[in-house]
Amino acid sequence: MYKPFDKTRVVLRRCVVVVAGITCLPTLIAPSLASRIYSHLHQVWLKDSTKPVWLAESEKAGGYL
């Protein structure tokens, strides 16, 4: 049902996240803005398939609850 991304795409996405994080570093002084940016970058970093990040994370945590 969900298609995993190939390793090249995952690595490219993570490289873009690192570059975006370094570029946004001066604007991360404001805590309210920083938390939203970090949250978005974290979701992009974790995404390695077409499955929504929240669903993948909830399935991983399902065994612990």
C-alpha positions as CSV (number, residue, x, y, z in Angstrom):
1,M,0.0,0.0,0.0
2,Y,2.7,2.5,1.0
3,K,5.8,2.7,-1.1
4,P,9.2,3.1,0.6
5,F,11.6,5.7,-0.9
6,D,14.9,4.6,-2.3
7,K,18.0,5.4,-0.3
8,T,19.1,8.2,-2.7
9,R,15.8,10.1,-2.1
10,V,16.1,9.7,1.7
11,V,19.6,11.0,1.7
12,L,18.8,13.9,-0.6
13,R,15.8,14.8,1.7
14,R,18.0,14.8,4.7
15,C,20.7,16.9,3.0
16,V,18.0,19.5,2.2
17,V,16.9,19.4,5.9
18,V,20.5,20.1,7.0
19,V,20.9,22.9,4.5
20,A,17.5,24.4,5.5
21,G,18.4,24.1,9.2
22,I,21.7,25.9,8.7
23,T,20.0,28.6,6.5
24,C,17.3,29.2,9.1
25,L,19.7,29.3,12.0
26,P,19.6,33.1,12.4
27,T,15.8,33.2,12.5
28,L,15.6,30.5,15.2
29,I,16.3,33.1,17.9
30,A,12.5,33.5,18.5
31,P,11.4,30.4,20.5
32,S,7.9,30.3,19.0
33,L,9.1,30.3,15.5
34,A,12.0,27.9,16.2
35,S,9.7,25.2,17.6
36,R,7.5,25.3,14.4
37,I,10.6,25.2,12.1
38,Y,12.2,22.4,14.1
39,S,9.0,20.4,14.1
40,H,8.6,20.7,10.3
41,L,12.3,19.8,9.7
42,H,11.9,16.8,12.0
43,Q,9.0,15.5,10.0
44,V,10.8,15.9,6.8
45,W,13.9,14.2,8.2
46,L,11.8,11.2,9.4
47,K,9.8,10.7,6.2
48,D,11.2,7.7,4.3
49,S,8.1,6.4,2.5
50,T,4.7,7.6,1.2
51,K,3.2,6.7,4.6
52,P,2.4,9.8,6.7
53,V,4.9,10.4,9.4
54,W,2.3,10.5,12.2
55,L,1.0,7.0,11.1
56,A,4.5,5.5,11.0
57,E,5.3,6.9,14.4
58,S,2.1,5.7,15.9
59,E,2.7,2.2,14.6
60,K,6.2,2.2,16.1
61,A,4.8,3.3,19.5
62,G,1.8,0.9,19.3
63,G,3.8,-1.9,20.9
64,Y,4.7,0.2,23.9
65,L,1.2,1.3,24.9
